[in-house]
Every structure is written in C-alpha cells, then in structure tokens.
C-alpha cells in the first residue's frame, strides 16, 4: 500500500477530538500539515516525538483520554507519555 493513501480524508478521523498532535517523521513524501488543513479541530504538527510527549505533559489533566494512532512503533511514544505523566505524580 502506498504511504499517504488516506491523506485527503485523514482529518475526518479525528473530528471528535479536542486537540490533535501529529508526528511527521523525516522523509515523508507528503505533508501531514497539508492534510490537516481541513480540520475543524485544533491540530499541531511536530517532527520530533519528544516534542509531542513534552506538550502532552504540560497540558494533560487528570481524567483526560489520550489516544495514540500509529502504523508503526512511533519511537515508543506510548511508554514515553506514560513515563512523562508519571513524573508529575512523583
């Protein structure tokens, strides 16, 4: 399957979210920022996973739901988010 096959309908997948953070890794042959232009939800694009983790650490509140959607390992973001959020409780 060609990468980006759903790029024109991607923004529809998160329309029930409050905020969306996108990771655009180096070497992508299409732009997530461009794909997000039609979003009605506030959307931010990052080229470093650590920047997303740190942003979530700053804004996440108790009882928030964080959904990570990925078609790959995403540099271990799941555990990195959990670890970052746990630091605040330490």
N, C-alpha and C positions, 0 to 999 in steps of 0.2 A: 504494500500500500504506500502510495506517495505521501510524504510528510505534508501536513497542512491541507489535507483533502477537505477538512471541515472548517477551514479558516473563515469562510464567509458566513457561517452560521454559529460560530463559536460563542459569540456574545449572548446568544439566546440561552445558552446552557446555564448562565449564572444570573438570570434576571430576578431571581427571588433572594439573592444575596444582599447584604447590606453594604459590603465592600469587597473588592476583588483585587488580589495581588498576583501578578503574572510574572513568571520567570522565563526570560528569553535567553537561552544559552548561546554561547558563541557559535557561529557557523550556521545558524538557521537560515534557510533560504526564503523565508517570508517573515513578515513583521507582526508580532503579537500586538504591538501598539496600534498598528493599522487595523487589525482585526477587531480591536476593542473600541474603535471609534463610534460604532453604532450602539454602544452600551448605554443603557439608561441608569446603570449602577456605577458609582464612582470606581474607577479602575486605575491601577498604577502598575507600570511595567518596571521590572528590575533585571539587571544582568548578573547579579550575584545572589545566590541563595541566602547567604548570611545577612544581606540587607533586608530580605523578607522576614527572616527569623527575628532580627532586632526590631523591626517595625511592629511585628505581632507582639513582641514582649512589651513594647511601650503602650499599645492600645488595647490589648486583650483584657477583658474584665471577667470576674468570676461568673460562671453560668453562660459565657459565650460559647458558641459552637464554631469550631474551625474545621473546615472541610478542605482536604488536600486532594486535588485531582492531578494525576500524572500518568504518563505512559512509560515511565522509567523509574529509576532509583531516586532521582531528584536530589542527589547528593546527601541522602539520609535526612531530609528535611523533617520527616515525621518525628524522629527522636530528637533532633536538634530543637524543634519547637517545644517539645515536652521538657527537655532539659532547661531551656531558657525560661520557660514559665515557672518551673520548679525553683529556680534561683531566687525568684522574688519571694517565695514562701520560706526560704532558708533562714 
